Amino acid sequence: MKSEIKFNEIIILLIGCFFMAISINMFLNPHNIAPGGLTGVSIIINTLTGFPIWLINIIFDIPLFLFAFRILGKKDATKTLLGIIFLTGSLKITENLGNIQVTNDVLLSSISGGIILGIALGLIFRINGSTGGTDLIGLLANKAFSSLSVPTLMGFADGCVVILSGVVSRNIEIALYSAITLYIIVKVSDIMVEGINTSSSFMIISDKYVEVGNAIKDELKRGATILKGQGLYTGSEKNVLLVVVSKKEVVTLKKLVKHTDPKAFIIISDIFEALGEGFKPI
């Protein structure tokens, strides 16, 4: 695989950083909402000192980047450095957006800011990009606490920032709003990266697996895979049908199985993404 960064990745990184800056300056910072991360720390310090967020961000990010440089590969290091530069520049360009009162409702601001920031991070994560911050803190802390995973350490850091936001503002509600925003950011970014779970997988255990399989093929125009299994107590061999269908076909498939074999055993699982024939191309 090539280690060079593609042009479209740079554009996506730039767009993601710009939307992050809009979320921070227009919705979160005006209400002192600090939803974790180094940007959350920057908002807290801005509340205490009045220093610009973009300046605080780069003052913290550059030393972290230098410490973590050896841990990152060449491509990841380049993306991270570009992310730091793009985010800092975007924060500077959009810093006056805080003067635009989109809404005075703190809850609405926390939700809107969380959605925009989640979309921005999702775009960045899709290209394996980074803007520094808790990503680098997690990598560095993992060296000292190797028994803890990087996501766990990042989550701990984010939690500390959320709590600190309430302490600094002397208002527990700010910490709660920050927690709400953090939750929305995580959920929205996950959807952006993994996709909305629009498909479900069925594992069907039936003595009439041939009839069920034919019904699936004829009625739903879907294929199925036969898996070999064995009953734990009886020791008898079991044939299991594995089928993936869209959400709108779930009810139809359940009715179809019930009609063909009312004694069938069905396990239904949500899946984030299905790629291949009959679904999205790989």
PyRosetta script that sets phi, psi and omega in degrees:
from pyrosetta import init, pose_from_sequence

init()
pose = pose_from_sequence("MKSEIKFNEIIILLIGCFFMAISINMFLNPHNIAPGGLTGVSIIINTLTGFPIWLINIIFDIPLFLFAFRILGKKDATKTLLGIIFLTGSLKITENLGNIQVTNDVLLSSISGGIILGIALGLIFRINGSTGGTDLIGLLANKAFSSLSVPTLMGFADGCVVILSGVVSRNIEIALYSAITLYIIVKVSDIMVEGINTSSSFMIISDKYVEVGNAIKDELKRGATILKGQGLYTGSEKNVLLVVVSKKEVVTLKKLVKHTDPKAFIIISDIFEALGEGFKPI")
pose.set_psi(1, 144.0)
pose.set_omega(1, 179.5)
pose.set_phi(2, -75.3)
pose.set_psi(2, 144.5)
pose.set_omega(2, -178.3)
pose.set_phi(3, -94.8)
pose.set_psi(3, -6.0)
pose.set_omega(3, -178.5)
pose.set_phi(4, -74.6)
pose.set_psi(4, 148.9)
pose.set_omega(4, 176.8)
pose.set_phi(5, -82.9)
pose.set_psi(5, 133.6)
pose.set_omega(5, 179.6)
pose.set_phi(6, -79.5)
pose.set_psi(6, 155.1)
pose.set_omega(6, -177.7)
pose.set_phi(7, -62.1)
pose.set_psi(7, -40.5)
pose.set_omega(7, -179.0)
pose.set_phi(8, -66.3)
pose.set_psi(8, -28.8)
pose.set_omega(8, 176.9)
pose.set_phi(9, -67.8)
pose.set_psi(9, -37.7)
pose.set_omega(9, 177.8)
pose.set_phi(10, -64.7)
pose.set_psi(10, -41.9)
pose.set_omega(10, 179.4)
pose.set_phi(11, -64.0)
pose.set_psi(11, -44.6)
pose.set_omega(11, 179.3)
pose.set_phi(12, -63.4)
pose.set_psi(12, -39.9)
pose.set_omega(12, 178.5)
pose.set_phi(13, -63.1)
pose.set_psi(13, -40.7)
pose.set_omega(13, 179.3)
pose.set_phi(14, -66.2)
pose.set_psi(14, -43.7)
pose.set_omega(14, 178.8)
pose.set_phi(15, -63.7)
pose.set_psi(15, -44.2)
pose.set_omega(15, 179.7)
pose.set_phi(16, -60.3)
pose.set_psi(16, -44.2)
pose.set_omega(16, 179.8)
pose.set_phi(17, -65.4)
pose.set_psi(17, -37.0)
pose.set_omega(17, -179.9)
pose.set_phi(18, -65.9)
pose.set_psi(18, -42.6)
pose.set_omega(18, 177.9)
pose.set_phi(19, -67.6)
pose.set_psi(19, -35.1)
pose.set_omega(19, 175.0)
pose.set_phi(20, -59.2)
pose.set_psi(20, -45.1)
pose.set_omega(20, -178.9)
pose.set_phi(21, -63.9)
pose.set_psi(21, -39.8)
pose.set_omega(21, 177.8)
pose.set_phi(22, -61.9)
pose.set_psi(22, -45.7)
pose.set_omega(22, 179.5)
pose.set_phi(23, -59.7)
pose.set_psi(23, -45.3)
pose.set_omega(23, -176.7)
pose.set_phi(24, -68.3)
pose.set_psi(24, -49.9)
pose.set_omega(24, -174.1)
pose.set_phi(25, -77.7)
pose.set_psi(25, -30.3)
pose.set_omega(25, -175.7)
pose.set_phi(26, -92.8)
pose.set_psi(26, -34.4)
pose.set_omega(26, -172.9)
pose.set_phi(27, -114.8)
pose.set_psi(27, -41.9)
pose.set_omega(27, -170.9)
pose.set_phi(28, -88.4)
pose.set_psi(28, -53.2)
pose.set_omega(28, -176.1)
pose.set_phi(29, -60.6)
pose.set_psi(29, -39.2)
pose.set_omega(29, 179.4)
pose.set_phi(30, -57.9)
pose.set_psi(30, -23.5)
pose.set_omega(30, -179.2)
pose.set_phi(31, -111.9)
pose.set_psi(31, 11.9)
pose.set_omega(31, 178.8)
pose.set_phi(32, 60.9)
pose.set_psi(32, 27.5)
pose.set_omega(32, 178.6)
pose.set_phi(33, -81.5)
pose.set_psi(33, 120.1)
pose.set_omega(33, -176.5)
pose.set_phi(34, -120.4)
pose.set_psi(34, 91.0)
pose.set_omega(34, -174.3)
pose.set_phi(35, -85.2)
pose.set_psi(35, 54.1)
pose.set_omega(35, 177.9)
pose.set_phi(36, 77.4)
pose.set_psi(36, 179.5)
pose.set_omega(36, 177.4)
pose.set_phi(37, 73.0)
pose.set_psi(37, 173.6)
pose.set_omega(37, 178.5)
pose.set_phi(38, -68.0)
pose.set_psi(38, -29.4)
pose.set_omega(38, 176.2)
pose.set_phi(39, -64.7)
pose.set_psi(39, -35.3)
pose.set_omega(39, 176.2)
pose.set_phi(40, -64.9)
pose.set_psi(40, -41.1)
pose.set_omega(40, 176.3)
pose.set_phi(41, -62.1)
pose.set_psi(41, -41.2)
pose.set_omega(41, 179.6)
pose.set_phi(42, -62.0)
pose.set_psi(42, -40.3)
pose.set_omega(42, 178.5)
pose.set_phi(43, -64.0)
pose.set_psi(43, -41.2)
pose.set_omega(43, 179.7)
pose.set_phi(44, -64.3)
pose.set_psi(44, -45.3)
pose.set_omega(44, 179.8)
pose.set_phi(45, -66.3)
pose.set_psi(45, -36.8)
pose.set_omega(45, 176.5)
pose.set_phi(46, -62.4)
pose.set_psi(46, -38.5)
pose.set_omega(46, 177.9)
pose.set_phi(47, -63.6)
pose.set_psi(47, -38.7)
pose.set_omega(47, -176.7)
pose.set_phi(48, -79.5)
pose.set_psi(48, -38.1)
pose.set_omega(48, -170.3)
pose.set_phi(49, -115.1)
pose.set_psi(49, -24.2)
pose.set_omega(49, -176.0)
pose.set_phi(50, 85.7)
pose.set_psi(50, 0.1)
pose.set_omega(50, 177.7)
pose.set_phi(51, -64.1)
pose.set_psi(51, 144.2)
pose.set_omega(51, 179.5)
pose.set_phi(52, -60.4)
pose.set_psi(52, 142.2)
pose.set_omega(52, -179.0)
pose.set_phi(53, -62.6)
pose.set_psi(53, -40.0)
pose.set_omega(53, -177.3)
pose.set_phi(54, -63.3)
pose.set_psi(54, -36.2)
pose.set_omega(54, -179.8)
pose.set_phi(55, -71.1)
pose.set_psi(55, -43.3)
pose.set_omega(55, 178.2)
pose.set_phi(56, -61.5)
pose.set_psi(56, -41.2)
pose.set_omega(56, -178.1)
pose.set_phi(57, -59.3)
pose.set_psi(57, -47.9)
pose.set_omega(57, -176.2)
pose.set_phi(58, -75.2)
pose.set_psi(58, -30.0)
pose.set_omega(58, 177.7)
pose.set_phi(59, -63.0)
pose.set_psi(59, -37.2)
pose.set_omega(59, 178.8)
pose.set_phi(60, -82.4)
pose.set_psi(60, -39.1)
pose.set_omega(60, -171.9)
pose.set_phi(61, -69.8)
pose.set_psi(61, -41.8)
pose.set_omega(61, -175.9)
pose.set_phi(62, -61.4)
pose.set_psi(62, -49.3)
pose.set_omega(62, 176.5)
pose.set_phi(63, -60.2)
pose.set_psi(63, -40.3)
pose.set_omega(63, 178.2)
pose.set_phi(64, -61.2)
pose.set_psi(64, -41.6)
pose.set_omega(64, 179.8)
pose.set_phi(65, -63.5)
pose.set_psi(65, -42.9)
pose.set_omega(65, -179.5)
pose.set_phi(66, -64.2)
pose.set_psi(66, -38.2)
pose.set_omega(66, 178.4)
pose.set_phi(67, -68.3)
pose.set_psi(67, -36.1)
pose.set_omega(67, -175.0)
pose.set_phi(68, -93.1)
pose.set_psi(68, 0.5)
pose.set_omega(68, -173.6)
pose.set_phi(69, -57.1)
pose.set_psi(69, -42.4)
pose.set_omega(69, -177.5)
pose.set_phi(70, -70.1)
pose.set_psi(70, -26.6)
pose.set_omega(70, 179.7)
pose.set_phi(71, -74.3)
pose.set_psi(71, -37.0)
pose.set_omega(71, -178.5)
pose.set_phi(72, -77.7)
pose.set_psi(72, 146.3)
pose.set_omega(72, 172.2)
pose.set_phi(73, -74.6)
pose.set_psi(73, 173.7)
pose.set_omega(73, -177.1)
pose.set_phi(74, -59.4)
pose.set_psi(74, -46.8)
pose.set_omega(74, -177.6)
pose.set_phi(75, -67.4)
pose.set_psi(75, -45.5)
pose.set_omega(75, -179.7)
pose.set_phi(76, -65.0)
pose.set_psi(76, -36.6)
pose.set_omega(76, 179.1)
pose.set_phi(77, -65.0)
pose.set_psi(77, -40.5)
pose.set_omega(77, 179.7)
pose.set_phi(78, -66.0)
pose.set_psi(78, -44.0)
pose.set_omega(78, 178.8)
pose.set_phi(79, -62.8)
pose.set_psi(79, -41.8)
pose.set_omega(79, -179.4)
pose.set_phi(80, -64.5)
pose.set_psi(80, -43.3)
pose.set_omega(80, 179.2)
pose.set_phi(81, -63.3)
pose.set_psi(81, -42.9)
pose.set_omega(81, 177.5)
pose.set_phi(82, -64.1)
pose.set_psi(82, -39.3)
pose.set_omega(82, 178.5)
pose.set_phi(83, -62.0)
pose.set_psi(83, -42.0)
pose.set_omega(83, 178.4)
pose.set_phi(84, -63.1)
pose.set_psi(84, -44.9)
pose.set_omega(84, -179.1)
pose.set_phi(85, -65.6)
pose.set_psi(85, -46.8)
pose.set_omega(85, -178.5)
pose.set_phi(86, -63.3)
pose.set_psi(86, -43.4)
pose.set_omega(86, -178.1)
pose.set_phi(87, -67.3)
pose.set_psi(87, -42.4)
pose.set_omega(87, 178.8)
pose.set_phi(88, -61.1)
pose.set_psi(88, -46.0)
pose.set_omega(88, 178.4)
pose.set_phi(89, -63.0)
pose.set_psi(89, -40.6)
pose.set_omega(89, -179.8)
pose.set_phi(90, -66.8)
pose.set_psi(90, -39.0)
pose.set_omega(90, 177.4)
pose.set_phi(91, -63.1)
pose.set_psi(91, -37.4)
pose.set_omega(91, 178.4)
pose.set_phi(92, -68.3)
pose.set_psi(92, -45.0)
pose.set_omega(92, -177.2)
pose.set_phi(93, -64.6)
pose.set_psi(93, -37.0)
pose.set_omega(93, -173.5)
pose.set_phi(94, -100.7)
pose.set_psi(94, 10.9)
pose.set_omega(94, -173.8)
pose.set_phi(95, -64.0)
pose.set_psi(95, -23.6)
pose.set_omega(95, 179.8)
pose.set_phi(96, -81.7)
pose.set_psi(96, -4.7)
pose.set_omega(96, 178.7)
pose.set_phi(97, -65.9)
pose.set_psi(97, -19.6)
pose.set_omega(97, 178.0)
pose.set_phi(98, -64.9)
pose.set_psi(98, -19.4)
pose.set_omega(98, 179.3)
pose.set_phi(99, -79.9)
pose.set_psi(99, -12.4)
pose.set_omega(99, 178.7)
pose.set_phi(100, -90.1)
pose.set_psi(100, 113.4)
pose.set_omega(100, -178.7)
pose.set_phi(101, -85.1)
pose.set_psi(101, 90.7)
pose.set_omega(101, 178.2)
pose.set_phi(102, -68.9)
pose.set_psi(102, -43.0)
pose.set_omega(102, 177.4)
pose.set_phi(103, -157.4)
pose.set_psi(103, 147.9)
pose.set_omega(103, 175.7)
pose.set_phi(104, -95.1)
pose.set_psi(104, -2.6)
pose.set_omega(104, -179.6)
pose.set_phi(105, -80.3)
pose.set_psi(105, 116.5)
pose.set_omega(105, -176.3)
pose.set_phi(106, -65.8)
pose.set_psi(106, -40.8)
pose.set_omega(106, -179.9)
pose.set_phi(107, -63.5)
pose.set_psi(107, -44.1)
pose.set_omega(107, 179.1)
pose.set_phi(108, -63.5)
pose.set_psi(108, -37.9)
pose.set_omega(108, 177.5)
pose.set_phi(109, -65.6)
pose.set_psi(109, -41.4)
pose.set_omega(109, -179.2)
pose.set_phi(110, -66.3)
pose.set_psi(110, -38.2)
pose.set_omega(110, 178.7)
pose.set_phi(111, -69.4)
pose.set_psi(111, -48.1)
pose.set_omega(111, -179.0)
pose.set_phi(112, -63.0)
pose.set_psi(112, -45.9)
pose.set_omega(112, 178.7)
pose.set_phi(113, -61.9)
pose.set_psi(113, -39.1)
pose.set_omega(113, 179.5)
pose.set_phi(114, -65.8)
pose.set_psi(114, -40.8)
pose.set_omega(114, 179.3)
pose.set_phi(115, -64.6)
pose.set_psi(115, -47.9)
pose.set_omega(115, -178.6)
pose.set_phi(116, -63.8)
pose.set_psi(116, -43.8)
pose.set_omega(116, -179.6)
pose.set_phi(117, -67.3)
pose.set_psi(117, -36.3)
pose.set_omega(117, 177.2)
pose.set_phi(118, -64.4)
pose.set_psi(118, -41.3)
pose.set_omega(118, 176.7)
pose.set_phi(119, -63.2)
pose.set_psi(119, -43.1)
pose.set_omega(119, -179.3)
pose.set_phi(120, -62.1)
pose.set_psi(120, -47.4)
pose.set_omega(120, 179.5)
pose.set_phi(121, -66.1)
pose.set_psi(121, -36.1)
pose.set_omega(121, 177.4)
pose.set_phi(122, -60.3)
pose.set_psi(122, -42.9)
pose.set_omega(122, 176.7)
pose.set_phi(123, -60.5)
pose.set_psi(123, -43.7)
pose.set_omega(123, -178.5)
pose.set_phi(124, -67.9)
pose.set_psi(124, -41.9)
pose.set_omega(124, -179.6)
pose.set_phi(125, -66.4)
pose.set_psi(125, -30.9)
pose.set_omega(125, -178.6)
pose.set_phi(126, -64.2)
pose.set_psi(126, -24.1)
pose.set_omega(126, 177.3)
pose.set_phi(127, -105.0)
pose.set_psi(127, 14.6)
pose.set_omega(127, -177.8)
pose.set_phi(128, 58.2)
pose.set_psi(128, 35.4)
pose.set_omega(128, 179.5)
pose.set_phi(129, -90.5)
pose.set_psi(129, 176.8)
pose.set_omega(129, -179.9)
pose.set_phi(130, -156.6)
pose.set_psi(130, 152.4)
pose.set_omega(130, 174.1)
pose.set_phi(131, -112.8)
pose.set_psi(131, 17.1)
pose.set_omega(131, 180.0)
pose.set_phi(132, 84.5)
pose.set_psi(132, -138.7)
pose.set_omega(132, 176.1)
pose.set_phi(133, 66.2)
pose.set_psi(133, -132.5)
pose.set_omega(133, -174.8)
pose.set_phi(134, -66.5)
pose.set_psi(134, -20.6)
pose.set_omega(134, 173.5)
pose.set_phi(135, -56.9)
pose.set_psi(135, -49.5)
pose.set_omega(135, -178.5)
pose.set_phi(136, -71.3)
pose.set_psi(136, -38.0)
pose.set_omega(136, 177.6)
pose.set_phi(137, -60.7)
pose.set_psi(137, -42.3)
pose.set_omega(137, 179.0)
pose.set_phi(138, -63.0)
pose.set_psi(138, -42.0)
pose.set_omega(138, 178.9)
pose.set_phi(139, -63.4)
pose.set_psi(139, -44.7)
pose.set_omega(139, -179.1)
pose.set_phi(140, -68.6)
pose.set_psi(140, -43.0)
pose.set_omega(140, -179.6)
pose.set_phi(141, -66.0)
pose.set_psi(141, -30.7)
pose.set_omega(141, 179.2)
pose.set_phi(142, -64.0)
pose.set_psi(142, -28.2)
pose.set_omega(142, 176.6)
pose.set_phi(143, -67.2)
pose.set_psi(143, -34.9)
pose.set_omega(143, 179.4)
pose.set_phi(144, -85.6)
pose.set_psi(144, -33.0)
pose.set_omega(144, -179.1)
pose.set_phi(145, -122.2)
pose.set_psi(145, 71.1)
pose.set_omega(145, -173.8)
pose.set_phi(146, -65.0)
pose.set_psi(146, -19.1)
pose.set_omega(146, 179.5)
pose.set_phi(147, -73.6)
pose.set_psi(147, -16.7)
pose.set_omega(147, 179.7)
pose.set_phi(148, -103.8)
pose.set_psi(148, 137.2)
pose.set_omega(148, -179.2)
pose.set_phi(149, -73.6)
pose.set_psi(149, 160.7)
pose.set_omega(149, 178.8)
pose.set_phi(150, -61.5)
pose.set_psi(150, -46.3)
pose.set_omega(150, 177.5)
pose.set_phi(151, -58.7)
pose.set_psi(151, -37.7)
pose.set_omega(151, 179.0)
pose.set_phi(152, -63.6)
pose.set_psi(152, -44.0)
pose.set_omega(152, 179.8)
pose.set_phi(153, -66.4)
pose.set_psi(153, -38.7)
pose.set_omega(153, 177.3)
pose.set_phi(154, -65.1)
pose.set_psi(154, -41.0)
pose.set_omega(154, 178.2)
pose.set_phi(155, -63.9)
pose.set_psi(155, -38.9)
pose.set_omega(155, 177.4)
pose.set_phi(156, -63.4)
pose.set_psi(156, -43.7)
pose.set_omega(156, 179.3)
pose.set_phi(157, -62.7)
pose.set_psi(157, -43.3)
pose.set_omega(157, 179.0)
pose.set_phi(158, -62.7)
pose.set_psi(158, -41.1)
pose.set_omega(158, 178.9)
pose.set_phi(159, -61.8)
pose.set_psi(159, -40.3)
pose.set_omega(159, 178.6)
pose.set_phi(160, -63.5)
pose.set_psi(160, -39.3)
pose.set_omega(160, -180.0)
pose.set_phi(161, -65.9)
pose.set_psi(161, -42.0)
pose.set_omega(161, 179.3)
pose.set_phi(162, -60.9)
pose.set_psi(162, -46.2)
pose.set_omega(162, 178.8)
pose.set_phi(163, -63.2)
pose.set_psi(163, -42.0)
pose.set_omega(163, -178.8)
pose.set_phi(164, -63.1)
pose.set_psi(164, -32.4)
pose.set_omega(164, 179.9)
pose.set_phi(165, -61.8)
pose.set_psi(165, -37.5)
pose.set_omega(165, 177.8)
pose.set_phi(166, -71.9)
pose.set_psi(166, -36.6)
pose.set_omega(166, 179.8)
pose.set_phi(167, -66.1)
pose.set_psi(167, -46.6)
pose.set_omega(167, -177.7)
pose.set_phi(168, -65.3)
pose.set_psi(168, -43.2)
pose.set_omega(168, -178.6)
pose.set_phi(169, -79.9)
pose.set_psi(169, -9.1)
pose.set_omega(169, -177.0)
pose.set_phi(170, 55.5)
pose.set_psi(170, 36.8)
pose.set_omega(170, -178.6)
pose.set_phi(171, -145.5)
pose.set_psi(171, 109.0)
pose.set_omega(171, -178.1)
pose.set_phi(172, -60.9)
pose.set_psi(172, -27.2)
pose.set_omega(172, -180.0)
pose.set_phi(173, -64.2)
pose.set_psi(173, -33.6)
pose.set_omega(173, 178.4)
pose.set_phi(174, -63.5)
pose.set_psi(174, -40.8)
pose.set_omega(174, 177.0)
pose.set_phi(175, -63.1)
pose.set_psi(175, -39.2)
pose.set_omega(175, 179.0)
pose.set_phi(176, -67.1)
pose.set_psi(176, -42.0)
pose.set_omega(176, 176.4)
pose.set_phi(177, -63.0)
pose.set_psi(177, -39.6)
pose.set_omega(177, 178.4)
pose.set_phi(178, -62.9)
pose.set_psi(178, -39.9)
pose.set_omega(178, 178.8)
pose.set_phi(179, -65.0)
pose.set_psi(179, -41.0)
pose.set_omega(179, 177.4)
pose.set_phi(180, -60.7)
pose.set_psi(180, -45.5)
pose.set_omega(180, -180.0)
pose.set_phi(181, -62.7)
pose.set_psi(181, -42.6)
pose.set_omega(181, 179.1)
pose.set_phi(182, -61.0)
pose.set_psi(182, -42.5)
pose.set_omega(182, 179.2)
pose.set_phi(183, -61.8)
pose.set_psi(183, -45.0)
pose.set_omega(183, 179.8)
pose.set_phi(184, -63.4)
pose.set_psi(184, -41.9)
pose.set_omega(184, 179.5)
pose.set_phi(185, -58.6)
pose.set_psi(185, -47.5)
pose.set_omega(185, -178.6)
pose.set_phi(186, -61.8)
pose.set_psi(186, -46.1)
pose.set_omega(186, -177.4)
pose.set_phi(187, -66.5)
pose.set_psi(187, -45.3)
pose.set_omega(187, -178.2)
pose.set_phi(188, -66.9)
pose.set_psi(188, -42.6)
pose.set_omega(188, 179.8)
pose.set_phi(189, -64.9)
pose.set_psi(189, -36.2)
pose.set_omega(189, 176.3)
pose.set_phi(190, -62.5)
pose.set_psi(190, -42.9)
pose.set_omega(190, 178.6)
pose.set_phi(191, -63.3)
pose.set_psi(191, -40.8)
pose.set_omega(191, 179.7)
pose.set_phi(192, -63.0)
pose.set_psi(192, -38.2)
pose.set_omega(192, -176.6)
pose.set_phi(193, -81.3)
pose.set_psi(193, -46.7)
pose.set_omega(193, -171.6)
pose.set_phi(194, -98.8)
pose.set_psi(194, -12.9)
pose.set_omega(194, -179.5)
pose.set_phi(195, 86.6)
pose.set_psi(195, 159.0)
pose.set_omega(195, 176.5)
pose.set_phi(196, -76.1)
pose.set_psi(196, 132.0)
pose.set_omega(196, -176.1)
pose.set_phi(197, -70.8)
pose.set_psi(197, 87.2)
pose.set_omega(197, -177.2)
pose.set_phi(198, -96.4)
pose.set_psi(198, 6.3)
pose.set_omega(198, -179.2)
pose.set_phi(199, -129.9)
pose.set_psi(199, 158.2)
pose.set_omega(199, 177.1)
pose.set_phi(200, -134.4)
pose.set_psi(200, 146.7)
pose.set_omega(200, 176.0)
pose.set_phi(201, -107.0)
pose.set_psi(201, 139.6)
pose.set_omega(201, 177.9)
pose.set_phi(202, -114.2)
pose.set_psi(202, 131.8)
pose.set_omega(202, 167.2)
pose.set_phi(203, -112.7)
pose.set_psi(203, 114.2)
pose.set_omega(203, -172.6)
pose.set_phi(204, -114.1)
pose.set_psi(204, 118.4)
pose.set_omega(204, 177.4)
pose.set_phi(205, -104.5)
pose.set_psi(205, 115.2)
pose.set_omega(205, -174.7)
pose.set_phi(206, -151.4)
pose.set_psi(206, 141.1)
pose.set_omega(206, 173.8)
pose.set_phi(207, -70.4)
pose.set_psi(207, -20.0)
pose.set_omega(207, 178.6)
pose.set_phi(208, -103.3)
pose.set_psi(208, 42.4)
pose.set_omega(208, -175.1)
pose.set_phi(209, -61.8)
pose.set_psi(209, -30.3)
pose.set_omega(209, 179.3)
pose.set_phi(210, -67.3)
pose.set_psi(210, -46.2)
pose.set_omega(210, 179.4)
pose.set_phi(211, -64.9)
pose.set_psi(211, -41.9)
pose.set_omega(211, 178.7)
pose.set_phi(212, -63.2)
pose.set_psi(212, -44.1)
pose.set_omega(212, 179.5)
pose.set_phi(213, -61.5)
pose.set_psi(213, -42.6)
pose.set_omega(213, 178.6)
pose.set_phi(214, -65.3)
pose.set_psi(214, -38.0)
pose.set_omega(214, 178.8)
pose.set_phi(215, -65.0)
pose.set_psi(215, -40.5)
pose.set_omega(215, 177.6)
pose.set_phi(216, -62.5)
pose.set_psi(216, -43.4)
pose.set_omega(216, -179.8)
pose.set_phi(217, -65.7)
pose.set_psi(217, -41.7)
pose.set_omega(217, -175.6)
pose.set_phi(218, -80.1)
pose.set_psi(218, -42.1)
pose.set_omega(218, -174.7)
pose.set_phi(219, -84.7)
pose.set_psi(219, -43.2)
pose.set_omega(219, -175.8)
pose.set_phi(220, -100.2)
pose.set_psi(220, -11.1)
pose.set_omega(220, -177.0)
pose.set_phi(221, 58.6)
pose.set_psi(221, 36.2)
pose.set_omega(221, 178.5)
pose.set_phi(222, -113.6)
pose.set_psi(222, 153.0)
pose.set_omega(222, 174.2)
pose.set_phi(223, -90.3)
pose.set_psi(223, 170.8)
pose.set_omega(223, 177.8)
pose.set_phi(224, -146.8)
pose.set_psi(224, 153.8)
pose.set_omega(224, 178.6)
pose.set_phi(225, -114.6)
pose.set_psi(225, 133.3)
pose.set_omega(225, 178.7)
pose.set_phi(226, -92.9)
pose.set_psi(226, 120.5)
pose.set_omega(226, 176.7)
pose.set_phi(227, -105.7)
pose.set_psi(227, 140.5)
pose.set_omega(227, 179.3)
pose.set_phi(228, -89.0)
pose.set_psi(228, 128.2)
pose.set_omega(228, 178.4)
pose.set_phi(229, -134.1)
pose.set_psi(229, 177.4)
pose.set_omega(229, 179.7)
pose.set_phi(230, -144.7)
pose.set_psi(230, 132.8)
pose.set_omega(230, 178.3)
pose.set_phi(231, -66.6)
pose.set_psi(231, 134.9)
pose.set_omega(231, -176.1)
pose.set_phi(232, -67.8)
pose.set_psi(232, -43.2)
pose.set_omega(232, -175.4)
pose.set_phi(233, -86.9)
pose.set_psi(233, -42.1)
pose.set_omega(233, -176.7)
pose.set_phi(234, -83.5)
pose.set_psi(234, -26.8)
pose.set_omega(234, -177.6)
pose.set_phi(235, 77.1)
pose.set_psi(235, -0.3)
pose.set_omega(235, -179.1)
pose.set_phi(236, -78.5)
pose.set_psi(236, 149.4)
pose.set_omega(236, 179.5)
pose.set_phi(237, -72.3)
pose.set_psi(237, 142.1)
pose.set_omega(237, 178.9)
pose.set_phi(238, -128.0)
pose.set_psi(238, 140.8)
pose.set_omega(238, 174.1)
pose.set_phi(239, -103.3)
pose.set_psi(239, 127.1)
pose.set_omega(239, -176.8)
pose.set_phi(240, -113.6)
pose.set_psi(240, 129.1)
pose.set_omega(240, 177.3)
pose.set_phi(241, -93.2)
pose.set_psi(241, 127.4)
pose.set_omega(241, 174.9)
pose.set_phi(242, -106.8)
pose.set_psi(242, 120.5)
pose.set_omega(242, -176.9)
pose.set_phi(243, -133.7)
pose.set_psi(243, 138.8)
pose.set_omega(243, 175.2)
pose.set_phi(244, -116.4)
pose.set_psi(244, 127.3)
pose.set_omega(244, -178.9)
pose.set_phi(245, -133.5)
pose.set_psi(245, 164.2)
pose.set_omega(245, 175.1)
pose.set_phi(246, -76.3)
pose.set_psi(246, 164.3)
pose.set_omega(246, -178.2)
pose.set_phi(247, -57.8)
pose.set_psi(247, -38.7)
pose.set_omega(247, -176.6)
pose.set_phi(248, -70.5)
pose.set_psi(248, -13.2)
pose.set_omega(248, -179.5)
pose.set_phi(249, -98.7)
pose.set_psi(249, -3.3)
pose.set_omega(249, -176.0)
pose.set_phi(250, -60.6)
pose.set_psi(250, -51.4)
pose.set_omega(250, -178.2)
pose.set_phi(251, -62.5)
pose.set_psi(251, -41.9)
pose.set_omega(251, -179.7)
pose.set_phi(252, -61.0)
pose.set_psi(252, -42.5)
pose.set_omega(252, -178.6)
pose.set_phi(253, -67.8)
pose.set_psi(253, -39.5)
pose.set_omega(253, 178.0)
pose.set_phi(254, -61.4)
pose.set_psi(254, -43.2)
pose.set_omega(254, 179.1)
pose.set_phi(255, -65.5)
pose.set_psi(255, -37.4)
pose.set_omega(255, -178.4)
pose.set_phi(256, -65.4)
pose.set_psi(256, -44.3)
pose.set_omega(256, 179.4)
pose.set_phi(257, -65.1)
pose.set_psi(257, -43.7)
pose.set_omega(257, -180.0)
pose.set_phi(258, -60.1)
pose.set_psi(258, -40.7)
pose.set_omega(258, -179.3)
pose.set_phi(259, -68.2)
pose.set_psi(259, -37.0)
pose.set_omega(259, -177.3)
pose.set_phi(260, -80.6)
pose.set_psi(260, -42.4)
pose.set_omega(260, -179.9)
pose.set_phi(261, -148.3)
pose.set_psi(261, 93.5)
pose.set_omega(261, -178.7)
pose.set_phi(262, -61.0)
pose.set_psi(262, -19.0)
pose.set_omega(262, -178.7)
pose.set_phi(263, -92.8)
pose.set_psi(263, 4.3)
pose.set_omega(263, -178.8)
pose.set_phi(264, -65.6)
pose.set_psi(264, 151.7)
pose.set_omega(264, 176.0)
pose.set_phi(265, -108.6)
pose.set_psi(265, 127.1)
pose.set_omega(265, -173.8)
pose.set_phi(266, -123.3)
pose.set_psi(266, 134.7)
pose.set_omega(266, 171.5)
pose.set_phi(267, -117.2)
pose.set_psi(267, 124.2)
pose.set_omega(267, -178.5)
pose.set_phi(268, -114.9)
pose.set_psi(268, 129.2)
pose.set_omega(268, -179.5)
pose.set_phi(269, -129.7)
pose.set_psi(269, 139.5)
pose.set_omega(269, 172.9)
pose.set_phi(270, -76.9)
pose.set_psi(270, 140.3)
pose.set_omega(270, 176.0)
pose.set_phi(271, -124.4)
pose.set_psi(271, 144.7)
pose.set_omega(271, -176.3)
pose.set_phi(272, -72.0)
pose.set_psi(272, -36.3)
pose.set_omega(272, -174.9)
pose.set_phi(273, -157.2)
pose.set_psi(273, 140.5)
pose.set_omega(273, 175.3)
pose.set_phi(274, -123.8)
pose.set_psi(274, 124.9)
pose.set_omega(274, -177.1)
pose.set_phi(275, -120.7)
pose.set_psi(275, 139.6)
pose.set_omega(275, 178.2)
pose.set_phi(276, 127.2)
pose.set_psi(276, -166.6)
pose.set_omega(276, -175.3)
pose.set_phi(277, -59.4)
pose.set_psi(277, 128.6)
pose.set_omega(277, 179.8)
pose.set_phi(278, 91.3)
pose.set_psi(278, -9.7)
pose.set_omega(278, 179.9)
pose.set_phi(279, -132.3)
pose.set_psi(279, -154.7)
pose.set_omega(279, 178.7)
pose.set_phi(280, -70.2)
pose.set_psi(280, 144.4)
pose.set_omega(280, 176.1)
pose.set_phi(281, -66.6)
pose.set_psi(281, 150.3)
pose.set_omega(281, 179.0)
pose.set_phi(282, -69.9)
pose.dump_pdb("model.pdb")
